[in-house]
C-alpha cells in the first residue's frame, strides 16, 4: 500500500487550520497541525513532513524564523508561505530565505490543493509545458520531474523556477518582456510579483553558472534574455 504524503500545517488561527486540515485529510494526505513556531519546529523534526504550509504571522517564532531554522538543515522539503501581507519585500524575503512559493490570504482550498500537487508531484498531475525535456548548453531541464541536470549531477527545482526557466529556454536568444513572464507564471504583472521574479532570476543564474556559455541577461526596462 502506497504511504500517504505528510503535510504540516503551521497556522495560529485554529479555525482556518482545522478547515485546511479537514480538506487535506479528505484528499488522503496525512496532516499535522502546529499553532506556533516552536511547535512547528518540533513537529517538523518529529514527523519529517513531505510539505509545509507555513503562516508568516505566528506566536513565539514567526514564519520567517521557522523557515530559516528549517533551511539550515533541510534545503529540499517544499515550504509554501500562507500570508496576508502584500508588501513585495515580505514575499522577496521569504523566497530569498528558501520558501518555494507563497499563497496570499484569502485563498481557496482549490488553490492550495493545486499548489501542493505541483510541489509534490510536478507536472504528473498538471501539465503546462510544451516540452517535457529541454537541452541547452551542458544542461538538461526535465519539466515533468522538476530536475535540472548538469554533467550527471541533478538538482531539484521548484515549480516556479522550472516555469521561468522553461519559458526562457523556449525563447532562447530572444528578449522576453518582464510583463510576459509575469502573466505566464503568475497570471498578473503586479509589482508584488515583479520583485519576486527578480529573486527567482538571481537564483537561476546561480544554478546555471557552471556553464559559462549560458547567461541570463537583464535588458533594463524591458525584460530578460537567455543567451546560449
HELIX and SHEET records of a PDB file:
HELIX    1   1 UNK A   14  UNK A   26  1                                  13    
HELIX    2   2 UNK A   37  UNK A   47  1                                  11    
HELIX    3   3 UNK A   63  UNK A   71  1                                   9    
HELIX    4   4 UNK A   88  UNK A   96  1                                   9    
HELIX    5   5 UNK A  109  UNK A  121  1                                  13    
HELIX    6   6 UNK A  122  UNK A  124  5                                   3    
HELIX    7   7 UNK A  159  UNK A  170  1                                  12    
HELIX    8   8 UNK A  178  UNK A  185  1                                   8    
HELIX    9   9 UNK A  191  UNK A  208  1                                  18    
SHEET    1   A 5 UNK A  30  UNK A  34  0                                        
SHEET    2   A 5 UNK A   6  UNK A  10  1                                        
SHEET    3   A 5 UNK A  51  UNK A  55  1                                        
SHEET    4   A 5 UNK A  78  UNK A  83  1                                        
SHEET    5   A 5 UNK A 101  UNK A 104  1                                        
SHEET    1   B 4 UNK A 133  UNK A 136  0                                        
SHEET    2   B 4 UNK A 139  UNK A 142 -1                                        
SHEET    3   B 4 UNK A 147  UNK A 150 -1                                        
SHEET    4   B 4 UNK A 153  UNK A 156 -1                                        
SHEET    1   C 3 UNK A 176  UNK A 177  0                                        
SHEET    2   C 3 UNK A 223  UNK A 227 -1                                        
SHEET    3   C 3 UNK A 215  UNK A 219 -1                                        
END                                                                             
